[in-house]
Amino acid sequence: LDIENRLRNSSPFGHLPTWGVGCLIVKSGDDIRQEQLAMQLISEFDKIFSAANLSLWLRPYRVLATDPNSGLIELVPSVMSIHALKDR
């Protein structure tokens, strides 16, 4: 929290209500456009389920393809990695 406050105070955008700090994976040498599309679909399904008052829960995360061979993927906190799941 101290780091977040220090970053907010030093940022020219720290006063904005939508300002925040998040963790990202920077992927290079991998085409993540398909992951971006899949996450857009999951986000839409999450909205549909909520509007229909269904007791289904999805956790969409952000994926941004910056070019055909790289992009940014939001980390979801407190989850087990696929690698760790496979080792179980």
C-alpha positions in Angstrom: 0.0 0.0 0.0 2.9 2.4 0.7 4.2 1.7 -2.8 0.8 2.4 -4.3 0.5 5.7 -2.4 4.0 6.7 -3.5 3.2 6.0 -7.1 -0.1 7.8 -6.9 1.6 10.9 -5.4 4.2 10.9 -8.1 1.8 10.3 -11.0 0.3 13.3 -12.9 -2.9 11.2 -13.1 -3.0 10.1 -9.5 -5.9 12.5 -8.7 -8.2 10.7 -11.1 -10.8 8.4 -9.5 -10.0 5.6 -12.0 -6.3 5.6 -11.3 -4.9 2.3 -10.0 -2.0 -0.1 -9.9 -2.2 -3.5 -11.3 0.1 -6.5 -12.1 0.7 -7.5 -15.7 2.5 -10.1 -17.7 4.3 -8.8 -20.7 4.4 -11.5 -23.4 6.7 -11.3 -26.4 7.1 -13.7 -29.3 3.5 -15.0 -28.8 0.4 -14.1 -30.6 -2.3 -13.3 -28.0 -5.0 -11.9 -30.3 -6.9 -15.2 -29.9 -6.7 -14.9 -26.1 -7.9 -11.3 -26.3 -10.9 -12.4 -28.4 -11.7 -15.2 -26.0 -11.6 -12.8 -23.0 -13.9 -10.4 -24.8 -16.4 -13.2 -25.2 -16.1 -14.2 -21.6 -16.7 -10.6 -20.5 -19.9 -10.5 -22.6 -21.1 -13.7 -21.1 -20.4 -12.4 -17.6 -22.7 -9.4 -18.4 -25.4 -11.6 -19.9 -25.3 -13.9 -16.8 -25.5 -10.9 -14.5 -28.4 -9.3 -16.4 -30.3 -12.6 -16.3 -29.7 -12.9 -12.5 -28.0 -16.3 -12.9 -25.9 -17.5 -10.1 -22.9 -18.0 -12.4 -19.6 -16.3 -11.7 -16.9 -15.5 -14.2 -13.7 -13.5 -13.6 -12.8 -11.7 -16.8 -9.3 -10.3 -16.9 -7.8 -7.8 -19.3 -5.8 -8.9 -22.4 -4.3 -6.4 -24.8 -2.5 -7.5 -27.9 -0.1 -4.7 -28.7 1.0 -6.2 -32.0 0.9 -9.7 -33.7 3.8 -10.9 -31.5 3.3 -9.3 -28.1 0.9 -8.1 -25.6 -0.1 -7.5 -22.0 -2.1 -9.8 -19.8 -3.6 -8.8 -16.4 -2.6 -11.1 -13.5 -5.5 -12.4 -11.4 -4.4 -12.2 -7.8 -4.5 -15.2 -5.4 -4.9 -17.9 -8.1 -2.9 -21.1 -8.8 -1.0 -21.2 -12.1 -1.8 -23.8 -14.7 1.7 -25.2 -14.2 1.0 -25.7 -10.5 -2.3 -27.4 -11.3 -0.7 -29.8 -13.6 1.9 -30.8 -10.9 -0.9 -31.8 -8.5 
